[in-house]
């Protein structure tokens, strides 16, 4: 079946197409190369045209990327599309026994890949950046496709399919949020995709990465083996609660890089958004700790401002169960520099911390981000406040104490 016909059928007639997919034996490589990559590439090219070409006409809305950075962003989007398909496939497979579905990664990968179809297709509208909100409608429809696919392909009982869908979506959303946060850091240095291709250069400085983390990866593999064994034991026990706990634990091990930690309580993070920051009084605060067991994220935010128009947005996030994704950039040792007529960005290692600095040359906006302990993310964005002041303010938050929180 052609790519176009499959995409059309899964969107228009999913109830009849999912059973066809269930009976197919499609190798993972063929699925990714023949379906995921082409559609993801189309979406990425549309985004590139919108952000780098059409966006140039809408510069007043802050939507423009240079051609070079547009290419980097497109590469990153394609790479992350493949990553998310595999991650969702693993999530779907890991949760299967808990909802009475068959456990098969090959089947789960098909569900994940075809579920994203409407999102990739609708992403064509991002040629006009302001229409990007329409992709949200496609994402909602994708949830419906997932619901049908779990029943037809994973053979989930109809009475458990809604719960299966809800848990998979919640975990997937949390993963996507963390990947986006990490992606923002890595993009400044040329993206994960560029680093993986080796020696990719952007702006006026090279992108480099460290390949010396083999021991960490070996340890991660060992913990994943242990998590899979616990899943097998839980499945044999017939205890639904134990199966759910083991499934979430296995996915948690994958996302946390083997750390398997829960985020700290909000009261422990709140001291890191003090009454004053960068010489400005705090005028607004927000906090949130949400997710499902094994995939919780905690975040506190504060806004600081004065009557002269100066302001700072400060965020402190504990990635908790997804700490492995937050630490991905630090593991890779990504570094780089980019400069153009409008701004300068630098991503660098500062000891065991990853730092990202961004300054707009018109003097209006500056941003200072740092990953602490491969788990905590601190971001300060200032308007009318210079980079040095933001850096001093962030370093004055006692990052050592933050990184030691458990």
URQUILIN-V584148 format. One record per pair of residues at least 24 apart in sequence whose C-alpha atoms are under 10 Angstrom apart, sorted by the first residue. I is the first residue (numbers start at 0). J is the second residue. Records with the same first field share a line. If there is no record, write none. Layout:
# URQUILIN-V584148
I->J + J
This chain:
# URQUILIN-V584148
1->33 + 34
2->33 + 34 + 35 + 37 + 38
3->34 + 38
5->34 + 113 + 116
6->34 + 38 + 113 + 114 + 115 + 116 + 117 + 119 + 120
7->116 + 117 + 120
9->113 + 114 + 116 + 117 + 144 + 148
10->113 + 114 + 116 + 117 + 120 + 137 + 140 + 141 + 144
11->117
13->114 + 143 + 144 + 145 + 147 + 148
14->144 + 147 + 148 + 151
15->147 + 151
16->147 + 148 + 151
17->109 + 110 + 113 + 144 + 145 + 147 + 148 + 149 + 150 + 151 + 152
18->147 + 148 + 150 + 151 + 152
19->151 + 152
20->106 + 109 + 110 + 113 + 148 + 151 + 152
21->106 + 107 + 109 + 110 + 148 + 149 + 150 + 151 + 152 + 153 + 154
22->106 + 151 + 152
23->106 + 109 + 152
24->105 + 106 + 109
25->105 + 106 + 108 + 109
26->105 + 108 + 109
27->85 + 104 + 105 + 106 + 108 + 109
30->108 + 109 + 112 + 113
31->80 + 81 + 84 + 85 + 108 + 109 + 112
32->81
34->112 + 113 + 116
35->77 + 80 + 81 + 84 + 112 + 113 + 115 + 116 + 119
36->77 + 78 + 80 + 81
37->77 + 119
38->77 + 80 + 115 + 116 + 117 + 118 + 119 + 120 + 122 + 123
39->73 + 74 + 76 + 77 + 78 + 79 + 80 + 81 + 115 + 116 + 118 + 119 + 120 + 122
40->73 + 74 + 76 + 77 + 78 + 80 + 119
41->73 + 77 + 119 + 120 + 122 + 123
42->73 + 76 + 77 + 80 + 118 + 119 + 120 + 121 + 122 + 123 + 124 + 125 + 126
43->69 + 70 + 72 + 73 + 74 + 75 + 76 + 77 + 80 + 119 + 122 + 123 + 125 + 126
44->69 + 70 + 72 + 73 + 74 + 76 + 77 + 122 + 123 + 125 + 126
45->73 + 119 + 121 + 122 + 123 + 124 + 125 + 126 + 127 + 128
46->70 + 72 + 73 + 76 + 122 + 123 + 124 + 125 + 126 + 127 + 128 + 131
47->71 + 72 + 73 + 74 + 76 + 125 + 126 + 128
48->73 + 123 + 125 + 126 + 127 + 128
49->123 + 124 + 125 + 126 + 127 + 128 + 129 + 130 + 131
50->125 + 126 + 127 + 128
51->126
52->126 + 127
53->125 + 126 + 127 + 128
54->126 + 127 + 128 + 129
57->127 + 128 + 129
60->128 + 129
62->128 + 129
63->128
65->339
67->201 + 202
68->186 + 187 + 189 + 190 + 201 + 202 + 337
71->186 + 187 + 188 + 189 + 190 + 191 + 192 + 193 + 199 + 201
72->182 + 186 + 187 + 189 + 190 + 192 + 193
73->192
74->189 + 190 + 191 + 192 + 193
75->182 + 185 + 186 + 189 + 190 + 191 + 192 + 193
76->182 + 190 + 192
77->192
78->190 + 191 + 192 + 193 + 195
79->175 + 178 + 179 + 182 + 191 + 192
80->112 + 115 + 119
81->112
82->178
83->111 + 112 + 115 + 171 + 174 + 175 + 178
84->108 + 109 + 110 + 111 + 112 + 113 + 114 + 115 + 171
85->109 + 111 + 112
86->111 + 170 + 171 + 174 + 175 + 250 + 253 + 254
87->111 + 112 + 114 + 167 + 168 + 170 + 171 + 172 + 174 + 250
88->112 + 167
89->249 + 250 + 253
90->166 + 167 + 168 + 170 + 171 + 246 + 247 + 249 + 250 + 251 + 253
91->145 + 149 + 153 + 163 + 164 + 166 + 167 + 168 + 170 + 171 + 246 + 250
92->153 + 167 + 246 + 250
93->167 + 227 + 230 + 242 + 243 + 245 + 246 + 247 + 248 + 249 + 250
94->163 + 164 + 166 + 167 + 230 + 242 + 243 + 244 + 245 + 246 + 247 + 249 + 250
95->149 + 153 + 154 + 155 + 163 + 167 + 242 + 243 + 246
96->155 + 230 + 231 + 233 + 234 + 237 + 239 + 242 + 243 + 245 + 246
97->155 + 159 + 163 + 233 + 234 + 237 + 238 + 239 + 240 + 241 + 242 + 243 + 244 + 245 + 246 + 247
98->154 + 155 + 156 + 157 + 158 + 159 + 160 + 161 + 162 + 163 + 164 + 239 + 242 + 243
99->153 + 154 + 155 + 156 + 157 + 158 + 159 + 160 + 163 + 239
100->149 + 150 + 152 + 153 + 154 + 155 + 156 + 159 + 160 + 163
101->149 + 150 + 152 + 153 + 154 + 155
102->153 + 154
103->152 + 153
104->153
105->153
106->148 + 149 + 152 + 153 + 154
107->148 + 149 + 152 + 153
109->148 + 152 + 153
110->144 + 145 + 146 + 147 + 148 + 149 + 151 + 152 + 153
111->141 + 144 + 145 + 148 + 149
113->141 + 144 + 145 + 148
114->138 + 140 + 141 + 142 + 143 + 144 + 145 + 146 + 147 + 148
115->140 + 141 + 142 + 144 + 145
116->140 + 141 + 144
117->141 + 144
142->167 + 168
166->247 + 290 + 291
169->290 + 291 + 294
170->247 + 250 + 251 + 290 + 291 + 292 + 293 + 294 + 295
171->294
172->290
173->289 + 290 + 291 + 294 + 295 + 296 + 318 + 320 + 321
174->254 + 294 + 318 + 320 + 321 + 324
176->296 + 318 + 321
177->254 + 296 + 318 + 321 + 322 + 323 + 324 + 325
178->321 + 324 + 325 + 327
179->324 + 325
180->318 + 324 + 325 + 376
181->324 + 325 + 326 + 327 + 328 + 329 + 370 + 376
182->324 + 325 + 327 + 328
183->355 + 368
184->325 + 328 + 333 + 334 + 345 + 346 + 347 + 353 + 354 + 355 + 356 + 368 + 369 + 370
185->327 + 328 + 329 + 331 + 332 + 333 + 334 + 335 + 346 + 353 + 355
186->333 + 335 + 346
187->333 + 334 + 335 + 336 + 337 + 343 + 344 + 345 + 346 + 347 + 355 + 356 + 357
188->333 + 334 + 335 + 336 + 337 + 344 + 345 + 346 + 347 + 355
189->333 + 334 + 335 + 336 + 337 + 346
190->328 + 333 + 334 + 335
191->327 + 328 + 331 + 333
194->331 + 332 + 333 + 334
195->331
200->335 + 336 + 337
201->335 + 336 + 337 + 338
202->335 + 336 + 337 + 338 + 339 + 343 + 344
203->335 + 336 + 337 + 338 + 339
204->334 + 335 + 336 + 337 + 338 + 345
205->334 + 335 + 336 + 337
206->332 + 333 + 334 + 335 + 336 + 337 + 346
207->331 + 332 + 333 + 334 + 335 + 347
208->328 + 329 + 330 + 331 + 332 + 333 + 334 + 335
209->329 + 330 + 331 + 332 + 333 + 334
210->330 + 331 + 332
211->330 + 331 + 332
212->330 + 331 + 332
213->330
215->256 + 257 + 330
216->256 + 257 + 330
218->256 + 257
219->252 + 253 + 255 + 256 + 257 + 258 + 323
220->252 + 253 + 256 + 257
221->257
222->249 + 252 + 253 + 256 + 257 + 258 + 259
223->248 + 249 + 250 + 251 + 252 + 253 + 256 + 257
224->249 + 252
225->249 + 252
226->250 + 251 + 252 + 253 + 257
227->252
244->292 + 293
246->293
247->291 + 292 + 293 + 294
248->292 + 293 + 294 + 320
249->293
250->293 + 294 + 320 + 321
251->292 + 293 + 294 + 295 + 319 + 320 + 321 + 322 + 323
252->293 + 320 + 321 + 322 + 323
253->320 + 321 + 322 + 323 + 324
254->293 + 294 + 319 + 320 + 321 + 322 + 323 + 324 + 325
255->293 + 294 + 318 + 319 + 320 + 321 + 322 + 323 + 324 + 325 + 326 + 327 + 373 + 374
256->320 + 321 + 322 + 323 + 324 + 325 + 326 + 327
257->320 + 321 + 322 + 323
258->319 + 320 + 321 + 322 + 323 + 374
259->293 + 294 + 319 + 320 + 321 + 322 + 323
260->293 + 294 + 295 + 318 + 319 + 320 + 321 + 322 + 323 + 374 + 405
261->292 + 293 + 294 + 295 + 296 + 297 + 317 + 318 + 319 + 320 + 321 + 322 + 405
262->288 + 289 + 293 + 294 + 295 + 296 + 297 + 298 + 316 + 317 + 318 + 319 + 320 + 321 + 322 + 374 + 375 + 404 + 405
263->288 + 295 + 296 + 297 + 298 + 316 + 317 + 318 + 319 + 404 + 405
264->288 + 296 + 297 + 298 + 317 + 404 + 405
265->297 + 298 + 299 + 316 + 317
266->299
267->299 + 401 + 404 + 405
268->297 + 298 + 299 + 300 + 315 + 316 + 317 + 401 + 404
269->298 + 299 + 300 + 301 + 315
270->299 + 396 + 401
271->299 + 300 + 301 + 313 + 314 + 315 + 377 + 393 + 395 + 396 + 397 + 398 + 400 + 401
272->299 + 300 + 301 + 302 + 303 + 313 + 314 + 315 + 393 + 396
273->301 + 303 + 313 + 396
274->301 + 303
275->301 + 302 + 303 + 304 + 392
276->301 + 302 + 303 + 304 + 310 + 311 + 312 + 313 + 379 + 388 + 389 + 391 + 392 + 393 + 395 + 396
277->303 + 304 + 310 + 311 + 379 + 381 + 384 + 385 + 387 + 388 + 389 + 390 + 391 + 392 + 393 + 395
278->303 + 304 + 305 + 309 + 310 + 311 + 384 + 388 + 389 + 392
279->303 + 304 + 305 + 309 + 310 + 311 + 384
280->304 + 305 + 310 + 311
281->305 + 310 + 311 + 312 + 313
282->310
283->312
284->312 + 313 + 314
285->314
286->314 + 315 + 316
287->316
288->316 + 317
290->320
291->320
292->320
293->319 + 320 + 321
294->318 + 319 + 320 + 321 + 322
295->319 + 320 + 321
296->320 + 321 + 322
297->375
298->375 + 376 + 377
299->377
300->377 + 378 + 379
301->379
302->379 + 380 + 381
303->381
304->381 + 382
307->383
308->382 + 383 + 384
309->363 + 381 + 382 + 383 + 384
310->364 + 380 + 381 + 382 + 383 + 384
311->364 + 365 + 366 + 378 + 379 + 380 + 381 + 382 + 383 + 384 + 389
312->366 + 378 + 379 + 380 + 381 + 382
313->366 + 367 + 368 + 377 + 378 + 379 + 380 + 381 + 389 + 392 + 393
314->368 + 376 + 377 + 378 + 379 + 380
315->368 + 369 + 370 + 375 + 376 + 377 + 378 + 379 + 401
316->370 + 374 + 375 + 376 + 377 + 378
317->371 + 373 + 374 + 375 + 376 + 377 + 401 + 402 + 404
318->373 + 374 + 375 + 376
319->374 + 375 + 405
320->374
321->374
322->372 + 373 + 374 + 375
323->373 + 374
324->373 + 374
325->370 + 371 + 372 + 373 + 374 + 375 + 376
326->352 + 353 + 370 + 371 + 372 + 373 + 374 + 375 + 376
327->373 + 374
328->352 + 353 + 370 + 373
329->353 + 354 + 370 + 371 + 372 + 373 + 374
330->373
354->378 + 390
356->380 + 386 + 387 + 389 + 390
357->386
358->385 + 386
359->385 + 386
362->386
365->389
366->390
367->391 + 392 + 393
368->393
369->393 + 394 + 398
370->398 + 402
371->398 + 399 + 401 + 402 + 403
372->398 + 399 + 401 + 402 + 403 + 404
373->402
374->401 + 402
375->401 + 402 + 404
376->401 + 402
377->401
